[in-house]
């Protein structure tokens, strides 16, 4: 008998469970069982690209990069700063986001619709004024469109660079189409259906983007003062540095985040792939338990 079997849990299981509890929260196991184990039709079948992307460890880098990119829209950043509690309860925000992504990607159609309805209800209540006195409302379709584009682009970029099985060209377009299904349910009118439309829509938002004091504060929090234990600072730093390297060049320049292409290619990219591979390895046993249970 191997030591891990004798003791019940080996280093791999402990690391995987620790990561899962951070991302999914203390009630994560019950929610995971409900998401994967409830019978019924799904929005996305097992062959759809969105399931491969959202189930991969590359999402850790894609999620950080998406937050940085989203911060460039002053109205979106003002709403996040005033209402999201990202500084006071960053793990809670991450857990709510991960639960929403898991539910819409893997859950039943009924559960996915309920999750989107809850988010729409929250958006209806999120409104206010920026520091310059400009009004914002989280349910504004134009603002929702920016958030959707930033997430879709960042998640896809991350998967293609760090994912275990990058998508083909047709599958990349399929991922954008899958994400459009969720976006429409959240109130985004006519979201992009392929990568060409995605790039075109992102470019159309650029005149509206600007770095505010709130965006700089969010970047400092995410990159320099993350709410992670000391032992996790090094791997988190690798993920954060790769999240910056993943940004479009124009976005990192606006945020004044340093970029060194040679260092990125020679050092950062291999480290990012090694870190995501470690996360993938650690979390695989839990994923296999879900699969074997019929999820």
NORMONOR-V889227 format. One record per backbone hydrogen bond with DSSP energy under -1.0 kcal/mol. CO is the residue of the C=O (numbers start at 0). NH is the residue of the N-H. E is the energy in kcal/mol with one decimal. If there is no record, write none. Layout:
BEGIN
{{CO	NH	E} {CO	NH	E}}
END
This chain:
BEGIN
{{1	5	-2.3} {2	6	-2.3} {9	13	-2.4} {10	14	-2.6} {11	15	-2.6} {12	16	-2.8} {13	17	-2.2} {14	18	-2.4} {15	19	-2.6} {16	20	-2.6} {17	21	-1.6} {18	22	-2.3} {19	23	-3.4} {20	24	-1.6} {24	27	-1.9} {26	30	-2.0} {27	31	-3.0} {28	32	-2.2} {29	33	-2.1} {30	34	-2.9} {31	35	-2.6} {32	36	-2.3} {33	37	-1.5} {40	108	-3.2} {44	47	-1.9} {47	50	-1.1} {48	52	-2.4} {49	53	-2.4} {52	55	-1.5} {55	58	-1.8} {56	59	-1.9} {57	61	-2.6} {58	62	-2.8} {59	63	-1.3} {60	64	-2.4} {61	65	-2.3} {62	66	-1.9} {63	67	-1.9} {64	68	-2.4} {65	69	-3.0} {66	70	-1.5} {68	71	-1.6} {69	72	-1.8} {71	209	-2.9} {72	76	-2.8} {73	77	-2.1} {74	78	-1.9} {75	79	-2.2} {76	80	-2.8} {77	81	-1.9} {78	82	-2.1} {79	83	-2.0} {84	88	-3.0} {88	92	-2.0} {89	93	-2.2} {90	94	-2.7} {91	95	-2.3} {92	96	-2.3} {93	97	-2.9} {94	98	-2.1} {95	99	-2.0} {96	100	-2.5} {97	101	-2.5} {98	102	-2.5} {99	103	-2.6} {100	104	-1.9} {101	105	-2.7} {102	106	-1.4} {107	111	-2.6} {108	112	-2.4} {109	113	-2.1} {110	114	-2.4} {111	115	-2.2} {112	116	-2.2} {113	117	-2.1} {114	118	-1.9} {115	119	-2.5} {116	120	-2.0} {117	121	-1.9} {118	122	-2.6} {119	123	-1.8} {125	137	-2.8} {127	135	-2.5} {129	132	-1.9} {133	129	-2.6} {135	127	-2.0} {136	139	-2.4} {139	143	-2.7} {140	144	-2.0} {141	145	-1.4} {142	146	-1.9} {143	147	-2.4} {144	148	-2.5} {145	149	-2.6} {146	150	-2.1} {147	151	-2.7} {148	152	-2.7} {149	153	-2.1} {150	154	-3.0} {151	155	-2.0} {152	156	-2.5} {153	157	-2.5} {154	158	-2.2} {155	159	-2.4} {156	160	-1.5} {157	161	-3.3} {158	162	-2.0} {167	171	-2.3} {168	172	-1.8} {169	173	-2.0} {170	174	-2.3} {171	175	-1.9} {172	176	-2.1} {173	177	-2.5} {174	178	-2.6} {175	179	-1.5} {176	180	-1.1} {177	181	-1.0} {178	182	-2.4} {179	183	-2.4} {180	184	-1.1} {181	185	-1.3} {182	187	-2.5} {193	197	-2.2} {194	198	-2.6} {195	199	-2.0} {196	200	-2.6} {197	201	-2.3} {198	202	-2.1} {199	203	-1.5} {200	204	-1.0} {204	207	-2.1} {205	208	-1.3} {211	215	-2.2} {212	216	-2.2} {213	217	-2.2} {214	218	-2.3} {215	219	-2.3} {216	220	-2.3} {217	221	-2.6} {218	222	-2.6} {219	223	-2.6} {219	224	-1.6} {225	227	-1.9} {228	231	-1.3} {229	232	-1.4} {231	235	-2.3} {232	236	-2.6} {233	237	-1.9} {234	238	-2.1} {235	239	-3.0} {236	240	-2.5} {237	241	-2.0} {238	242	-1.9} {239	243	-1.9} {240	244	-2.1} {241	245	-1.5} {243	246	-1.0} {247	251	-2.0} {248	252	-2.1} {249	253	-1.9} {250	254	-2.1} {251	256	-2.6} {259	263	-2.8} {260	264	-2.4} {261	265	-2.6} {262	266	-2.5} {262	267	-2.1} {263	268	-3.0} {266	270	-2.1} {267	271	-3.1} {268	272	-2.5} {269	273	-2.3} {270	274	-2.5} {271	275	-2.4} {272	276	-2.0} {273	277	-1.9} {274	278	-2.2} {275	279	-2.6} {276	280	-2.5} {277	281	-2.5} {278	282	-2.2} {282	286	-1.7} {283	287	-2.7} {284	288	-2.0} {285	289	-1.8} {286	290	-2.2} {287	291	-2.7} {288	292	-1.2} {289	294	-2.5} {290	293	-1.6}}
END
